Amino acid sequence: MLRYPLCVRVFLATIAVFASGCSRTQDTELPVATPSVTVDRTDAAIGTPLEMAYRFVVAPNAPAITDDYWVFVHFLDTDGELMWTDDHPPAVPTRQWKPGQTIEYPRTMFVPKFPYVGQTRIEIGLFSPESGTRLPLTGETRGQRAYGVGTFTLRQQTDNLYVVFKDGWHETEVADENAGLEWQWSKKDATLAFRNPMRDVILYFQCDQPVQVLGAQQRVELRIGPSVIESFTLPPGLRELHKIPVSAAQLGTADTVEVAITVDKTFVPATITQLKSSDGRELGIRVFRAYVQAK
């Protein structure tokens, strides 16, 4: 066993007592709820969707929450290092939570491209996007009001239905604040391609239009050959996830399936004064995920 010098042991003990005292002080505050998360699988490959069910049971004696807090969701490796996040507002704003109420909602999270294989730990909590303040909850605390709610095993991607961004796309971009978040802008017309599994599938298609000053909604249409498999109106704002069922008949008999994506309106950032941008590209919509899951 590794033995530290006496002075080091005293120092470490002092730090432990101090940390314990801080923890006890924090624990004296009334917890507002008990969180839990259910994941639809025990292992997941990079790029795959995870169906996550969130549940918050508000404490009977919970104090009133006067602000709208967000749920932070952290995914950590076996060393406790943060890999990526999926922070989001809960389905019911926290200022509307009542003592004894149960808040439940589903959410789909995609495993980002991350250089790690092994057990992945999920921690959640409630925080203020403005101040960063976190609320106390009931559960397995990991410090700083983060609470362990589950694990799954992350494995390498082996899915042979990998979707290729084929034609009509700009280069991949990555968020400055979150290396696990990436996207590609489409042009007016773009194409996705994947191997034909010759059976029914679900196409996950996650996109948004973040530019608020466009003023008009965009019409988006997805087709396989002459068949329209999905069409929707995309307003500026939050990301949308479309889960599109596609039959084997719609996929056709060719070895490769191509999905054509058309946007009725595009824009050039450099021509929009409010954006103060020199970007001269023609942009349609941002696509974060395109994933095919065979049934």
Protein Blocks (a to p, Z undefined) as FASTA:
>chain_A
ZZddfklmmmmmmmmmmmmmmmmmmmmpccfbdcddddfbfbdcehiacdddddddddfk
lccdfbdcddddddddfkopafbdcddcdfbdfklpcehiacdddddddddddddedddd
dddddddfklopacddedjdebjhiacfbdcdddddfbfkbccdfehpacddddfklmkb
ccddddfbdcdddddehiacddddddddfblknopacdddddehjbcfbdcdddeddddd
ddddddfklnomafbdcdddddfbdcdfklmmklopabfbdcfbdcfbdcdddZZ
